[in-house]
Amino acid sequence: MQTTFTPEQLRDPGIARANQILRSCVHCGFCTATCPTYQVLGDELDSPRGRIYLIKDMLEKGRPADAKTVKHIDRCLSCLACMTTCPSGVHYMHLVDHARDHIERTYRRPFGERMLRAVLAWVLPHPTRFRLALLGAKIARPFAGLIPDARLRAMLAMAPRQVPPVSRNDDPQVFAPMGPRRMRVALMTGCAQKALNTDINDATIRLLRRLGAEVVVAKGAGCCGALTHHMGKTDLSHQAAAANIRAWMAEQQAHGLDAIVINTSGCGTTVKDYGHMFRNDPLAKDAATVAGLAMDVSEVLTKLGLPEGAPKGIRVAYHAACSLQHGQQIKTLPKDLLKQAGFAVVEPADSHLCCGSAGTYNLMQPEISGELKRRKVATLEAKAPDVIAAGNIGCMMQIGSGTGIPVVHTVELLDWATGGPKPRALAD
């Protein structure tokens, strides 16, 4: 794709990166075949190729974002299926992230939308605030029909029936391995996950310790920054990311780390991109080190080696989170681990398509998200599984709200198969 940025524009590192990405696009349209929003809406501007044209026009002209561009960029899930499909290697993620930053800086949204986005940015990355909000939503849920805004109704619907008690395992501390130490890892405990489902981190810690890992919850680490990053709130996202970089580098320099384990794949995609996010920052070297240490829990478990398990007689439908299969290009490891542990694993049709969760997308775009959820649940249920497994809390909440089949994190099943407790969702 030809571009016409001026030398002055290209002195901006963000524009220079956007130019590099735009020039790699050859207009082939392969991305339209795997774009969920294009599948649902059928509008070229709601495909990656269409959005690329909108972004190119906006950035080349150096103009503020307009309502049309904002509408179609906001509809993007950032599922990154287009990056998996693209034969030219167009790094759409960095391009759309830059576009969102530009939108946030140059476009004034309607008052209600500004307030809604501000509340989400203030609440979701902070577990205590989020926990209080979930309790409030639980109280307000019976009155959801009186609320005219579909986005607010979606927020109430997202709240779990029971908010789990705080797990003290999420506090900064060190967990000794069971047996000889084979690895020393930091566990990213996250933010929203700590309020929505404390069983995931608990199971991860038990499983890693059982396989010989010393597990550290580093003081000062918290939200990865993904939620605000995808809203275009760059300053907030970089503040959160910088806190993590400093916390994990302090641990790395003091005692050494073999990996930073991440069990929420949306966070994993972001942390693995810290090197790019901070490439022009004094933290660049440390950010690149942290990004290099970041590993999905399935990668670490594969390195440690999971013991072979006897057949369990349990049929597991594996849902591949977009941030894992497209963002991190991890496609087979979770399935291989489940099979190794003795589970019968099946995959739904169109497993490359998003479930519609996508961070805050199911709250901001409830109609499109709801249609994607309906399609995903139908393909999962068609496999007649006993349980659905996923590696991302957002996907678990999204799918779980549309089916009666239990939905658990992959590590919960692997923990159970190797001596841990039965997952709560299966015990109920």
N, C-alpha and C positions, 0 to 999 in steps of 0.2 A: 504494500500500500504506500503510495507516495504521500509525503507530508510536506508542509510549507512553514514549519516553525522558523522564526528568525534567530540569528545568532544570539541576540539578547535573551530571547525566551529560553534557548537551550542552555544558558548559564544556570538556570534553575535546575537542581538535580532531579526534582520530581518530573519536570517537563522533559528533561533529557531521557529519563527512564521511560516515560510514556511514549516518546518519539521512537525509541528503540523497539518497544512492543508493537506499536502501530505499524511500523515498517515491516515487521515480520508476518503480518496478516496478508493472505493472498486472496481473500474474498471467497474461498471455496464453498463455504456454507455447510461443511461437515458438522459444525457445532450445532446447527439447528436440529439435527436428528436426535441429539441427546439432551437438549435444553428443556427442563421441565416446564418453564413458563411458556415457551413456544408451543410445547405439546398441548398445554391447557388453553392458551389464548389464541394461538395461530396468527399472531401479529409479528411481522418481521422486526419491529422495534423492541419486541420482548424476546428477541433472540440475542445471543452474544454478538453476532455480526451486526445486527441493528444497533445495539448499544455501543459497539465500537465506533460506528459512524457518528452517533450522537456525541460521544466523548471527544472524538477527533475534532469535530466542528467546534465544540465548546472551547477546547483547549487551544486550538490553532488561532481562533479569533480572539482569545484572551478575554472572553466576555463572561459576565456572571451567568450562572446556571439559570435556565428558564423552567417554567412549570412542566413543559412537555418532557424535557430531558430528565428532570427530577422524577417524574412519574415512572418512567421506564427503568431508570437506574434503581429506584426504590423497589421495583418489582423483581429485581435480580436477587436470587437466593444466595449467591456466592457458593453454590454447590460444587462448582469447578468441574462438572462433567465435561464442559467444553474443552478444558485443558487436557483431559484424558483423550478426548477424541481428536483434537487438533493435530494434523500432520505437520504443521509448520512450527509447532512449539510456541505459539502465542501465549505469553504469560498474562492471561486475562486477570488473574487475582491482583497483581500489582497495579494494573491499569484501572480496574474498577475501584480499588482502594483509594487511588489518587483522585479519581472522579468524585468519590464521596467526600473526601477532604475538601475539594474545591467547592462542592455543593454546600457543605457546612459553612464555609467561609464567605460565600457570595450570594446565597439564596436565603430569603426570609420566608420561612414556612408560615402557614396560618397559625394563629395563637394557640389553638387547641392542640395542634400537632407538635408545636414547639414544647408545650408543657408536658405532653405525653412522653416525648423522647427524653426530656430532661429528667422526668421522674424515673423512667427505666434506667437511665444512666446513673442516677443517684442511688437507686435501690438494688438492682440485680447484682452488681459486682461486690456487694457487701452482705455477707451471710446473715448478720444480725438484723439488718434492715429488711432483708428479703424475708427472713423468717417471720418478722412482725407483719409484713405485708401479706404473707400467705395466711396468717391467722385472721387478719382483717378480711381477706377475700373469702375465707371459709364462712365467716359470719354474714357477709354480704351476698353470698351465692343464691340464697332463696329469692332475692329481689332482682336477680339478673334480668328478668324479663322486662323490668321497668326502665332499664338503661338503654337509651337510643343508639349509642355508639357501639358498633360491632367489635371494635378493638377492645373496649373496656369489658364487654361481655366475654371475649376470648381470654382476657386476663383472669377473670373470675373462674372460668371453666378450667384453666390450667392448674389452679391450686389443687394440691392433693387432698383427699378426704382427711388424712391424718398427717400432720406435720411431725416428723420424727424428732425425738429429743436430741440435743447436742451430743455429738460423740467426742469424748475427750482424746480419742486417738488423733484428732485433727489438730491438737495443740502441738507447739514446737517441742520435739523430743527425739530420742533415738531408740529404736527397737532392735534388740539384739537378734542375730540369726539363730535358728534352731539347728545347732550343729556347727561345724566349721564354717567360717565366713568365706564365701566365694565371690562376693560382690558387695560394694557399698554404694547405695543409691539414695537420692533424694526423691521423695514422693511429693508431687504437686497435688495438694488437697483441693485446690480450686476455690470457687465462690458459690455459685448457685447450687452446685451439687451437694455442698455441705448442708444446705437448707432443705433440699428436696429429697435426698436419699443418702443417709449416712452409711448404709450397708456396703456401698461400693468401695469406699476407702478402707473400711474395716476388713472386707474380704481381700482387698489387694495387699494390705499389710500382712495378714495371716499367710497368704499364699507365697508372697516373696520371702518371708522369714522361713517358711517351711522348706523352701528351695535353696536356702543358704545365703540370703541377702540381708545385710544390715540396712535398715530403712531409717532414713532421717527425714523428719519434718522440720524444714529450716525456718528459723525465726525471721519474720519479716516478709516471707513469701505469701502471695495471695492470688488475686484475680490475674489472669494472663493478659488482660487488656482487650480480648477479642470482641466482647460485647460493645464496648465504646468505639473500638477501631472500625467495626463495620457500620457504625452510625456516622462515621466521618469525624468523630470527636478525637482528633489526633493527640491533643495535649493530654487529655485524660487517659487515653490508652497507653501513651508512652510513659506516663507517670507510674501506672500499674506495672508495666513491663520493666521499667528501670528498677523498681523495688525488688522484683523477682531476680533480676540479673545480679544486683548487689547481694541479695540474701544467698543465692546459690554460689556465687563466686567466693563469698566469705567462707562457706562450707567447703568448697573445693580447695581453697588455699590453706585452710586450717587442717583438714583431715583427708582430703581427696574424695572424688566421686567418680564412679565408673559410668553412671548414667543419671539422668533426671527422668523419673518415670511419670508418665502422664496417662491417666485412665479415662480422660474425656477427650475424644479425638478432635473436637473443635478447638480446644486449648492447644493440643499437640501441633496442629497445623500452624497456629499463630506463634508458638514458642520456637518452632523450627525455622520461623521466618524472622526471628529477632535480628539476625545478622544483617538482613536487608533493611529492616525498620530503622536500625541504628547505624547504618553505613556511613553517615556523615556526622556522627555524634562522638563526643569524647569516650562514650561507652562502647564504641564500635568493636574493639578487640574482645572485651568481656562478653558482649552480646553474641559475637560469633562463636566464642567458646561454649556459652550456654546452649546456643542453637545446635552445636555439634554434639552436645551431651544429651539433648532431649530425645527420648525414645517413647513410643507407644508401649503400653504394658505388654502387648502381645510380642513385641520385639525382644523385650527383656526376658519374658518367660521362655521364649524360644532359645535364647542364649543360655539360660540356666538349665533348660532341659526338663520337660514335664514327664513324670513317670507314666508308662502305659497303663491305661485303665481297662478293666473288664467292661464288656457291653452293658450299658445301663438300661436299655429298653426304653429310652426316652428320645423322642423325636424333636429336634431343635431346629426351628426356622431361623437362619442367621440373616439379620438385617445389616447390610453393609452401609455404615454411616458415610455420607459423602465426604466429610472431612478426613476420613480414614482411607477410603478407596481412591478418591480423586485428589484430595489435599495432600496426603502423605504417600499415596501410591502403595498402600498396604492392602492387599487384596486377599491373600490366601492364609496368612498366619493365624488369624483368629479361628478360621474354619479348621485348619490343620490341628490346632491345639484342642479344640472341642472333640474332634474325631479321635485324637490320641488319648483323650481322657475317657473315651468309651461312649460318647453320645452319637446318635445318628443325626447327621446334619443335612438339611435341605435348604435350598435358596429359592426365593420367589422369582417369578418372571419379571423382567425389566428391573433387575436388582441394581442397575446403574442409576436409576431415577430417584430423586429426593423424596423424602417422606413429608416435606413441607415444614419441618421444624426450623432449622437454619437460624439458630440464635434467637433473636427477637422477631424473626419474620412471621411466626405464627401469631404474634401479638399485633404486629403492624399491618399485615396483609392477610387477615383471617379468611377471606373468601377463597383466594388462590391456595393458601395453605390447607384449608379444609378439603378442597378437591384433591390435592396431592395426598393428603392423609387417607381419604376414602379409597383412592386407587392403590396406595401402598398396603393398607390393611386388607383389601380384597385379595391381592396377590399373595400375601402372607397366609391368610386364612385358607386359601385354596390348597395349600400344602398340608393342611390338617395337622399342624404341629401340637405337641404337648406344651411347648414353651417357645417364646420368641427371645432371642438373644441379640444384643447390640452393644456397641462399644462407646456410646455417647449418651449422656443423660438427657439431652434435648430430644433425641430420637425416641428414647424410652418413654418420655412423658407424652410425646405426640402420638406415638402408636398406641400406647397404653390407654389413651383417652378415647380410642376408637374401636377397641376390641375387648372381649372378655377373656382372651387367652393371656396367661401370665407373661409379663415382659420383665426380663432381668438383664443385668450386665453380664457380659461374657465371663468376667473374673469371678462372679458369684457362682457360676456353674463349675468353673475350674477349681475354685476353693472347696466346694462341696465334694467334688470328685476325688480330691486328694486329702480328705479328712476334716474339712470344715463343716459348719452347720448347713442344713438345708436352707436355700434362699427363702426369705420371708414370703415372697410372692407365691412360692410353691407350697409353703406350709399352711397358708391361710385356707 
